[in-house]
Amino acid sequence: MRKDGAPPTAAVNPVAKIFLCFETKSFLVTLLALTLVTLVWNLQPYYQTILSTTSRCSAVESLPIKSASSIVGAGGVAPLTEKKLVSSPPADPNKRIFQSFGSAAALFVQMGAYRGGPTTFAVVGLASKPLHVFGRPWYKCEWIPNNGNSSIRSKAYKILPDWGYGRVYTVVVVNCTFTENPNADNSGGKLMVYAYYGESPRKYEKFTALEEAAGSYDESKYAPPYKYEYLYCGSSLYGNLSAARMREWVAYHAWFFGASSHFVFHDAGGVSAEVKAVLEPWIRAGRVTLQDIRAQAEFDGYYYNQFLVVNDCLHRHRHSANWTFYFDVDEYIYIPDGDSLESVLHDFSNNTQFTIEQNAISSVLCLNDSTQDYSR
């Protein structure tokens, strides 16, 4: 009988095995490389589409990432529901997008900031009129001392002093009043203003309105006696001013107010070389200050921003004189009946403000006849 056993196997050459394996792997590698090259070549026209799709996907809000301990189930396996991805909803063709570019008006344009006394400050500037008419912007003040102490904050009070005559911009005076002198030790510091766009306290702009150097605070400046008896704050000078008329106006009022007076003019483009030559002797004598405000033209306000200018002059020179006058260079102050300026102002000594009756200018006023009635 034939004994059962394993079937005979044919003898295989080891070299043939190695060659066969080598040829198969080389073929697969070559085929894979050719496939990748062909795929990359054919996808070239679609690169931009693929990249934009990737950017949109990256903007889709994803689920918050949880810690490893929070996603492992009781059996040590993470639940499938935790790995579910959120797909972006299809774009709504009727949903309109509003894109803003630039800004039509500034939130605040500062002209000046002045200390009004031991505890109060005034920040004078312009702001968007529509924002203040239809919105609810507000302000907050902060004093940061140089001595390293904690800052002091105060809610500000805003004043709109242009009687509604503003255009793109309206005049805003921000009053910052603290409960105590923030620079009592005279170490210096700076006044910061927070300007808010609306009722929300989250959106605001912060800027330095005023800085006081160490040792610069002098409390005597804010109480009489003041430097001048009378101070003139002129509104914006514009147009074709007559040098001869300006010479007459300054000479007359310098005589009318006397030696203890000072005049502040604001050049909004009306001070020509001829007008400047008229003012130069008064400037050298210390009787006139001429400020260049031509840059105000960038901000569309009422009549060359004259309300801004006179309010800045008011707070800048609040403690410079006993009386401050506001009128234009085509107007002359005239006191009938032989009265003096001192006697008239004595009658108003208990008043903080008064207005002067206006009359059409006439040559008959020069007669100074007290028997005539020059009223309207």
C-alpha positions, 0 to 999 in steps of 0.5 A: 500500500502507498503510504499517505503524506503531504503532496510533493511540492515543486522546487522553486528557484529563490532568485525567481521569487525575488525577481517576481516580487520586485517587478510587482512592487515596481509596477504598483509604485509606477502606476500610483505615481502616474495616477497622482501626476494625472490627478494633479494635472487635471485639477489645475483649472479647479484650484481657485474653486477648491481654495475658496470652498476651503476658506468658506468652510473655515468660517463655519462655526464649529462645535466647541472642543471638549476635554477628553474626559468629557467625551469618553463614555462609560464603556471607555468608548466615545459616543458617536453623537459627540463626533457629529460635525455641523454643516453650514446652512445653504446661503439665502439669496434674499439675505442682503449684506451691508458693507461699510467703507470709511466714515462720514463723520468723526466721533469726536474732533478735539479743538482744545481742553482746559482746566476750569478750576480745581475740580473741573475741566472742559473739552471743546470739540466737534462731533457727528450731528446725526449721532447726537440728534438721533443717537445717545452718545455719552462720555466719561472722564478719567484722571491718571496721576503721575504719582502711581496712585489709582486713577479717578473717574467721573461721568461727564456732562455734555453741552451742545451750544450751537442752538441746532445750527450744526451741519455735518458736525455739531459743537460739543463741550464735554465737562469733566467735574471730579469730587476733588482736585485730581492733581492736588499734590501737583505731581501731574497727570493726564485727563482721559476721555471715553467717547461712546458711540451709543448707549452700549458701554462696549463700543467707545474711543479713548483719548488723552485730552489734557496733560499737566506736568508736575508742578504746573498747577497754580490754583491762583489762576482760577480766582481774581485778580485776573490778567485783563479787565476786558477780553474780546473773543472774535468769531471766525474771520473769512472772506475778503476783509478790508484792511482799512476797516480792520485798522479802524475797528481795532483802533476804536475798540482798543481805545474803547476798552482801554489799556487793560484789554486784549483781543483774540482773533481767529483766522479762517482764511480771511486774514490776508497779507494786508490785514495781517500787516494791520494787526502786526503792531498790535500783536507786537504790543501784546494787545492782540492774539491771532490764531490760525484755524484754517484747518477747521475747513475739513469739518463741515460746521456752521459758518466756519465753525464759529460756535466752536471757535467762540466756545473754545475761546470762552473756556481757554480764557475763562479766567483771563479777564473780568469781562469777555465780549463776543461780537463781530468785526463789522459791529461796533460797541457804542454807549449813548447818553454819555455813560461809560463802560464801567458804569454800565457794567457796574449795573450788571455786576450781579449778572454772569451774562447780558446781551447788547441791543443791536442797531443798524450802523449809521453815520449819525451815531458819530454825532453822539447827541444824547438828545436823540433816540437811536433805538430801533 
